[in-house]
């Protein structure tokens, strides 16, 4: 029995080590394959890497995509590139449905790329979907403009992003009174782990950042 217990313990320990590495490699490998499947069909056959090397090179499409994106960024910074981009945006702005989709995607892309843009840097607890039930959320910003006018100026309202489990990239945007929010000391990374693991992975005392680092927005 001791041997079986030891083997079981060793297997579980090995699984904890192997599973994250294996899944990471699988996800990255699959992601590169998806990019290849999108990019390579757009390249003429005579310029395909397989034409020169005789075998399919995994990641060739990713390399082409990176080079193409860098060249587009370089051209877009120039006077001619900005002129072309401006003309293109003017054309898109005349298309009722397309312009809404384009503007939304552009704002999201700029928010992700721009390092100076305010990001989630504070974790909080809000009562959702009803009072007495608490959920983890990320402080986004103070309510402004029309939202603030409609919700009233007598109390401070804030916007929070409430992620879903196990995919924290999807969720809900909520406007709540700041007085009803409890700010947590855990980091955004620890909170994301807690959400992804469905409450199985809690931050330890050692991983908690000092309260002074958790600045108010």
C-alpha positions in Angstrom: 0.0 0.0 0.0 2.9 2.4 0.8 4.2 1.8 -2.7 0.9 2.6 -4.3 0.5 5.7 -2.1 4.0 6.9 -3.0 3.3 6.3 -6.7 0.0 8.2 -6.5 1.7 11.1 -4.8 4.5 11.2 -7.3 2.0 11.0 -10.2 0.0 13.9 -8.8 3.1 16.0 -8.2 4.3 15.2 -11.8 0.9 16.1 -13.1 1.0 19.5 -11.4 4.3 20.1 -13.1 3.6 18.7 -16.6 0.0 19.8 -17.1 0.6 23.6 -17.1 3.7 23.2 -19.3 1.9 20.9 -21.7 -1.2 23.1 -21.9 0.9 26.2 -22.5 2.8 24.6 -25.3 -0.4 23.2 -26.8 -2.2 26.6 -26.7 0.8 28.5 -28.1 1.4 25.8 -30.8 -2.3 25.9 -31.8 -2.4 29.7 -31.8 0.5 29.8 -34.2 -1.2 27.2 -36.4 -4.3 29.3 -36.5 -2.4 32.4 -37.6 -0.6 30.3 -40.3 -3.9 29.1 -41.6 -5.1 32.7 -42.0 -1.9 34.2 -43.4 -0.4 31.6 -45.7 -3.4 31.2 -48.0 -3.0 34.9 -48.8 0.5 34.4 -50.1 1.0 33.3 -53.7 2.1 29.7 -54.0 5.4 30.5 -55.5 6.3 32.6 -52.5 5.2 30.0 -50.0 8.0 28.8 -47.6 7.1 25.2 -48.5 8.0 25.9 -52.1 11.6 26.8 -51.1 12.2 24.3 -48.3 9.9 21.4 -49.4 8.2 21.1 -46.1 5.7 23.2 -44.1 7.4 25.4 -41.6 5.2 25.9 -38.5 5.1 29.5 -37.6 6.0 30.9 -41.1 2.6 32.6 -41.2 3.3 34.2 -37.9 6.6 35.6 -39.0 5.0 37.0 -42.2 2.3 38.6 -40.1 4.8 40.2 -37.7 6.9 41.6 -40.6 3.8 42.9 -42.4 2.4 44.5 -39.2 5.8 46.2 -38.6 5.9 47.6 -42.2 2.3 48.9 -41.9 3.2 50.6 -38.6 6.3 52.2 -40.2 4.3 53.4 -43.2 1.4 54.7 -41.0 3.8 56.9 -39.1 4.8 58.8 -42.2 3.0 61.7 -43.8 1.7 59.6 -46.8 0.6 56.8 -44.5 -1.3 59.1 -42.3 -3.0 60.6 -45.3 -4.0 57.2 -46.6 -5.2 56.2 -43.2 -7.3 59.4 -42.9 -8.9 58.8 -46.3 -9.7 55.2 -45.3 -11.3 56.3 -42.1 -13.4 58.9 -43.9 -14.6 56.2 -46.2 -15.4 53.9 -43.4 -17.3 56.7 -41.5 -19.8 56.8 -44.3 -20.8 53.2 -43.8 -23.5 53.0 -41.1 -22.8 49.5 -39.7 -19.1 49.2 -40.6 -18.2 52.5 -38.9 -19.6 51.4 -35.5 -17.7 48.1 -35.6 -14.5 49.8 -36.8 -14.6 52.5 -34.1 -15.3 50.0 -31.4 -12.4 47.7 -32.4 -10.1 50.7 -32.9 -10.8 51.9 -29.4 -10.2 48.5 -27.9 -6.9 48.1 -29.9 -5.7 51.5 -28.8 -6.5 50.8 -25.2 -4.6 47.5 -25.3 -1.5 48.9 -27.2 -1.3 52.2 -25.4 0.8 51.6 -22.3 -0.2 55.0 -20.9 -3.9 54.1 -20.9 -5.3 53.5 -17.4 -5.7 49.7 -16.8 -7.2 47.6 -14.1 -5.0 48.2 -11.1 -7.4 47.6 -8.2 -9.5 44.7 -7.1 -12.8 45.1 -5.4 -15.9 43.2 -4.1 -19.4 44.1 -5.2 -22.8 42.7 -4.4 -23.9 40.8 -7.5 -26.4 39.6 -8.8 -28.2 40.7 -5.6 -27.4 42.0 -2.1 -25.8 39.5 0.1 -24.0 37.7 -2.7 -20.5 39.1 -3.4 -18.4 38.9 -6.6 -14.9 39.9 -7.5 -14.6 42.9 -9.8 -11.9 45.3 -11.1 -12.1 49.0 -10.6 -12.2 50.7 -14.0 -12.9 54.4 -13.5 -15.2 57.0 -11.9 -18.5 57.5 -13.6 -18.4 60.6 -15.8 -20.4 62.6 -18.3 -23.9 61.5 -19.1 -23.7 58.4 -16.9 -22.9 60.5 -13.8 -25.7 62.9 -14.7 -28.3 60.2 -14.9 -27.2 58.3 -11.8 -27.0 61.5 -9.7 -24.2 63.7 -8.4 -25.1 63.3 -4.7 -23.0 60.2 -4.3 -19.9 59.0 -6.1 -20.5 56.3 -8.7 -17.7 54.1 -10.2 -17.5 51.7 -13.1 -16.2 48.2 -12.4 -15.6 45.2 -14.6 -17.0 42.0 -13.3 -15.3 39.0 -15.0 -16.9 35.6 -15.5 -15.5 32.2 -14.7 -13.5 30.5 -16.1 -12.9 33.1 -18.8 -12.1 36.5 -17.2 -11.9 38.3 -20.5 -15.7 38.3 -20.7 -17.9 39.8 -18.1 -20.1 42.8 -17.3 -19.6 46.5 -16.9 -21.4 47.7 -13.8 -21.9 51.2 -12.4 -22.1 51.0 -8.6 -21.9 53.5 -5.7 -18.4 53.5 -4.3 -19.8 53.3 -0.8 -21.1 49.8 -1.6 -17.8 48.6 -2.8 -15.1 46.8 -0.7 -11.6 47.3 -2.0 -9.4 44.2 -1.7 -5.6 44.1 -1.1 -4.9 41.2 -3.5 -3.3 42.0 -6.9 -5.1 41.9 -10.2 -3.2 38.8 -11.1 -4.2 36.9 -8.0 -7.8 38.0 -8.5 -7.7 36.7 -12.0 -6.3 33.3 -10.8 -9.1 33.1 -8.3 -11.7 33.8 -11.0 -10.2 31.3 -13.5 -9.8 28.5 -10.9 -13.5 29.0 -9.7 -12.3 29.8 -6.2 -9.8 26.9 -5.9 -6.6 29.1 -6.0 -6.5 31.7 -3.3 -3.7 34.3 -2.9 -1.4 33.6 0.0 -0.3 36.2 2.5 3.1 36.3 0.9 1.7 37.2 -2.5 -0.4 40.1 -1.3 1.0 43.5 -2.2 1.3 46.1 0.5 -1.9 48.1 1.0 0.0 51.3 0.0 0.4 49.9 -3.5 -3.4 49.6 -4.0 -4.0 53.2 -5.0 -7.5 54.6 -5.4 -8.4 55.5 -9.0 
